[in-house]
Amino acid sequence: MKCFKFSLLLVFLILYSCKNEMKNTEIAQDGALSKAVLSNEEKRNIGSVVALYPTPAVVVGTIVDEKVNWMLAAHVGIMGHDKVMVSLRKNHYTNKGIRERGSFTLNIVDEKMLPKADYAGIVSGEKSDKSDLFVYSLADNGMPMVDESPVAMVCVVEDNYETETFDNFICSIAATYAKESVLNENDKIDYEVLKPVLFEMPTYSYLKTGEVIGKCRTFGKEIQQ
């Protein structure tokens, strides 16, 4: 009889232990879920916003109606290792020259040339002659390059992906011209020296380029270890 009572007690203890274990698991899961919900609450949905800014500010150089024209642009991006895309609203005067010539230059803006570059984005070439805004040289294909810009890329239009309000010119790079002062010992552009001006859309502000915080493919190695 004692053995029978002891067996019942043992079964009860096992069942009680299992029940507590299940309860603890549920509490742990609920806690993890609460943390997940809390984590999501830390971010608020602000709508369909392009949040990839800042982007580099560049002066687009082209020829429109047989005149050199300059325009400040910031909707530029990289497409692979051999293509760039420049997105310009269709009503810009500059677009006419790009469509006709099939080529233009991208002149990277540094802080010294920012006042003139900003002016190039304020005034339309359709209303004011901006050909003398910058001292310039002509690339091999006749496109104007800003002399004071530290880096200029000669772009050849390969395609135009049109949306309702924008021309998105997909271009190959025919040549890139860089001042010796912004090149390192390996003839690569040193962006800590160049310090391109960045443009940030939501507040329409210019930003300075930050300092280098490390090399790619090094931070992840710490996690591997």
C-alpha positions as CSV (number, residue, x, y, z in Angstrom):
1,M,0.0,0.0,0.0
2,K,2.9,2.4,0.9
3,C,4.5,1.6,-2.5
4,F,1.3,2.4,-4.2
5,K,1.0,5.8,-2.4
6,F,4.6,6.5,-3.1
7,S,4.1,5.8,-6.8
8,L,1.1,8.2,-6.9
9,L,3.1,10.9,-5.2
10,L,5.9,10.4,-7.7
11,V,3.5,10.7,-10.7
12,F,2.0,13.8,-9.2
13,L,5.4,15.4,-8.7
14,I,6.4,14.6,-12.3
15,L,3.1,16.0,-13.7
16,Y,3.5,19.1,-11.5
17,S,7.1,19.6,-12.7
18,C,6.0,19.2,-16.3
19,K,3.2,21.7,-15.8
20,N,5.6,24.3,-14.3
21,E,8.1,23.7,-17.1
22,M,5.4,24.4,-19.7
23,K,4.3,27.5,-17.8
24,N,7.8,28.8,-17.6
25,T,8.2,28.2,-21.4
26,E,5.0,30.1,-22.1
27,I,6.2,33.0,-19.9
28,A,9.6,33.0,-21.7
29,Q,7.8,33.0,-25.1
30,D,5.4,35.8,-23.9
31,G,8.4,37.8,-22.7
32,A,10.2,37.4,-26.0
33,L,7.0,38.4,-27.8
34,S,6.6,41.4,-25.6
35,K,10.2,42.4,-26.3
36,A,9.6,42.0,-30.1
37,V,6.5,44.2,-29.9
38,L,8.4,46.7,-27.8
39,S,11.2,46.7,-30.4
40,N,8.7,47.4,-33.2
41,E,7.1,50.2,-31.2
42,E,10.5,51.9,-31.1
43,K,10.2,52.5,-34.9
44,R,7.2,54.4,-36.3
45,N,5.9,54.0,-39.8
46,I,6.3,57.4,-41.5
47,G,4.9,56.4,-44.8
48,S,6.4,55.7,-48.2
49,V,9.6,57.8,-47.7
50,V,12.8,57.4,-49.6
51,A,15.3,57.3,-46.7
52,L,18.5,56.7,-48.6
53,Y,19.8,60.2,-48.2
54,P,22.3,61.9,-48.0
55,T,23.6,61.6,-51.6
56,P,26.5,63.4,-53.2
57,A,25.8,66.8,-54.7
58,V,27.1,67.1,-58.3
59,V,27.0,69.8,-61.0
60,V,25.7,68.5,-64.3
61,G,27.5,70.1,-67.2
62,T,26.0,69.9,-70.7
63,I,25.3,72.0,-73.8
64,V,21.8,73.2,-74.4
65,D,20.8,75.4,-77.5
66,E,24.5,75.6,-78.3
67,K,25.4,77.1,-74.9
68,V,27.2,75.6,-71.9
69,N,24.8,75.0,-69.1
70,W,25.2,74.0,-65.5
71,M,22.7,72.4,-63.1
72,L,23.0,71.2,-59.5
73,A,21.7,67.6,-59.0
74,A,21.6,65.2,-56.1
75,H,19.5,62.2,-57.4
76,V,22.5,60.2,-58.5
77,G,23.3,56.5,-58.0
78,I,25.5,53.6,-58.8
79,M,24.3,50.8,-61.1
80,G,26.8,48.0,-60.9
81,H,30.5,48.8,-61.2
82,D,30.3,50.4,-64.7
83,K,27.1,52.4,-64.8
84,V,25.6,55.4,-63.0
85,M,22.0,56.8,-63.0
86,V,21.2,60.5,-62.9
87,S,17.5,61.3,-62.1
88,L,16.3,64.7,-63.2
89,R,12.8,66.1,-63.3
90,K,11.5,66.2,-66.9
91,N,10.8,69.9,-66.9
92,H,14.5,70.8,-66.3
93,Y,16.1,72.8,-69.1
94,T,19.2,70.6,-68.7
95,N,17.3,67.5,-69.8
96,K,16.9,68.9,-73.3
97,G,20.6,69.1,-73.8
98,I,21.2,65.6,-72.5
99,R,18.6,64.1,-74.8
100,E,20.0,66.0,-77.8
101,R,23.7,65.3,-77.1
102,G,23.5,62.0,-75.3
103,S,26.3,63.0,-73.0
104,F,27.1,65.2,-70.1
105,T,29.5,65.6,-67.2
106,L,29.1,65.0,-63.5
107,N,31.3,67.4,-61.4
108,I,31.6,66.5,-57.8
109,V,31.0,69.5,-55.5
110,D,33.3,70.3,-52.6
111,E,32.8,73.0,-50.0
112,K,34.7,75.6,-51.9
113,M,32.5,75.4,-55.0
114,L,29.3,75.1,-53.1
115,P,28.1,78.7,-53.4
116,K,28.2,78.6,-57.3
117,A,26.9,75.0,-57.3
118,D,23.9,76.1,-55.2
119,Y,23.3,79.0,-57.6
120,A,23.3,76.5,-60.4
121,G,20.4,74.7,-58.7
122,I,18.4,77.9,-58.0
123,V,18.4,79.5,-61.5
124,S,17.1,77.8,-64.6
125,G,19.3,78.0,-67.8
126,E,16.2,78.7,-69.7
127,K,15.8,82.1,-68.0
128,S,19.4,83.0,-67.3
129,D,22.7,82.3,-69.1
130,K,24.9,80.2,-66.7
131,S,27.6,79.4,-69.2
132,D,30.1,81.7,-67.4
133,L,29.3,80.6,-63.9
134,F,32.3,78.2,-63.8
135,V,35.7,78.3,-65.5
136,Y,35.6,75.1,-67.6
137,S,37.4,72.8,-69.9
138,L,36.0,70.6,-72.6
139,A,36.3,66.8,-72.5
140,D,37.2,64.8,-75.6
141,N,33.5,64.6,-76.6
142,G,33.0,68.3,-76.2
143,M,31.2,68.2,-72.8
144,P,32.1,71.0,-70.3
145,M,33.9,70.1,-67.1
146,V,34.2,72.5,-64.1
147,D,37.8,73.3,-63.6
148,E,37.6,73.8,-59.8
149,S,35.7,70.5,-59.3
150,P,38.1,68.0,-57.8
151,V,36.6,65.1,-59.8
152,A,34.6,65.1,-63.1
153,M,33.1,62.2,-64.8
154,V,32.2,62.2,-68.5
155,C,28.9,60.3,-68.9
156,V,27.5,58.7,-72.1
157,V,23.7,58.0,-72.0
158,E,22.9,54.3,-72.6
159,D,19.2,54.5,-71.8
160,N,16.6,56.6,-70.3
161,Y,14.2,55.0,-67.9
162,E,11.3,57.4,-67.8
163,T,8.7,57.7,-65.0
164,E,5.8,60.0,-65.0
165,T,7.8,63.1,-63.9
166,F,11.5,62.1,-64.1
167,D,14.1,61.2,-66.7
168,N,16.4,58.6,-65.3
169,F,19.5,58.6,-67.5
170,I,21.5,55.4,-67.3
171,C,25.1,56.1,-68.3
172,S,28.4,54.6,-68.8
173,I,31.6,56.5,-67.8
174,A,33.7,57.5,-70.7
175,A,36.4,59.1,-68.6
176,T,37.0,60.3,-65.0
177,Y,39.3,63.3,-64.4
178,A,40.7,63.9,-60.9
179,K,43.0,66.4,-59.4
180,E,46.3,65.1,-58.1
181,S,45.6,66.6,-54.7
182,V,42.7,64.2,-54.1
183,L,44.5,61.0,-55.2
184,N,46.4,58.7,-52.9
185,E,49.6,56.9,-53.6
186,N,47.7,54.2,-55.6
187,D,46.1,56.8,-57.8
188,K,42.7,56.2,-56.2
189,I,40.4,59.0,-55.0
190,D,40.9,59.8,-51.3
191,Y,37.5,60.9,-50.1
192,E,38.8,62.1,-46.8
193,V,40.8,64.6,-48.8
194,L,38.1,65.3,-51.4
195,K,35.3,65.6,-48.8
196,P,32.4,65.8,-51.3
197,V,29.3,67.8,-50.2
198,L,26.3,65.7,-49.4
199,F,22.6,66.6,-49.9
200,E,19.9,65.6,-47.6
201,M,16.3,65.7,-49.0
202,P,13.9,66.0,-46.1
203,T,15.4,69.3,-44.8
204,Y,17.1,70.4,-48.0
205,S,20.4,70.7,-46.2
206,Y,24.1,70.2,-47.2
207,L,26.2,67.9,-45.1
208,K,30.0,67.4,-44.7
209,T,31.5,64.0,-45.4
210,G,32.4,62.2,-42.2
211,E,35.6,60.6,-41.3
212,V,36.6,57.0,-42.1
213,I,35.6,54.6,-39.3
214,G,37.1,51.5,-40.6
215,K,37.7,49.2,-43.6
216,C,35.0,47.0,-45.2
217,R,35.1,43.3,-44.4
218,T,36.8,43.9,-41.0
219,F,34.0,44.6,-38.6
220,G,32.2,41.3,-39.6
221,K,35.3,39.3,-38.7
222,E,34.8,40.1,-35.1
223,I,31.4,38.4,-35.2
224,Q,32.9,35.3,-36.9
225,Q,35.3,34.9,-34.0
